[in-house]
Amino acid sequence: MKNQELIAALEGVPAKRLRLLELARQLVRPGGEIDLDACSSPPLSDEISAAVEEARGYGEQTRQLRWSLEQLLRS
């Protein structure tokens, strides 16, 4: 794969806003502590669990992409 093809492929990957980061911002109180009561109460606890799984999947995809890029750069 040529550099331009790689750049074009990477530019085609959409940006990802992880819900977990948005939830974390919402759950921090003004003093900086996390609102643990809100975290453990449904439906927010269910949303947090789903957001954690989304982040894990994104992390795995990122690791696979990194590995693929490393293989291309070595060849």
C-alpha positions in Angstrom: 0.0 0.0 0.0 1.3 3.4 -0.9 1.4 6.3 1.5 -1.3 8.2 -0.3 -3.6 5.2 -0.3 -3.0 4.8 3.4 -3.7 8.4 4.1 -6.9 8.2 2.0 -8.0 5.2 3.9 -7.4 6.8 7.3 -9.2 10.0 6.3 -12.2 7.9 5.5 -12.5 6.8 9.1 -15.1 8.9 10.9 -14.2 10.6 14.2 -15.6 8.9 17.2 -17.1 10.5 20.2 -17.1 8.0 23.0 -20.2 8.1 25.2 -18.1 7.1 28.2 -16.2 10.4 28.1 -19.5 12.4 27.9 -20.9 10.5 30.8 -17.8 11.0 32.9 -18.1 14.8 32.4 -21.8 14.7 33.5 -21.0 12.7 36.6 -18.3 14.9 38.0 -19.6 17.3 40.7 -18.4 20.9 40.9 -15.9 19.9 43.6 -14.3 17.3 41.4 -15.7 14.1 43.0 -17.7 11.6 41.0 -21.4 11.2 41.8 -21.4 7.5 42.8 -25.1 7.5 43.6 -26.0 8.6 40.1 -23.5 6.0 38.6 -25.2 3.1 40.4 -28.8 4.0 39.7 -30.7 2.8 36.7 -31.1 3.8 33.9 -27.7 5.6 34.1 -25.9 2.5 35.3 -27.1 0.6 32.3 -26.0 3.5 30.0 -22.5 3.5 31.7 -22.2 -0.3 31.1 -23.1 0.1 27.4 -20.6 3.0 27.1 -17.9 0.9 28.7 -18.5 -1.8 26.2 -18.4 0.7 23.3 -15.1 2.0 24.6 -13.7 -1.5 24.8 -14.7 -2.3 21.3 -13.2 1.0 20.0 -10.0 0.2 21.9 -9.8 -3.2 20.2 -10.4 -1.8 16.8 -7.7 0.8 17.4 -5.2 -1.9 18.5 -6.0 -3.8 15.3 -5.5 -0.7 13.1 -2.3 0.1 14.9 -1.0 -3.5 14.3 -2.0 -3.3 10.6 -0.2 0.0 10.2 2.9 -1.3 11.8 2.9 -4.3 9.4 2.5 -2.0 6.4 5.4 0.2 7.6 7.7 -2.8 8.0 7.1 -4.0 4.5 
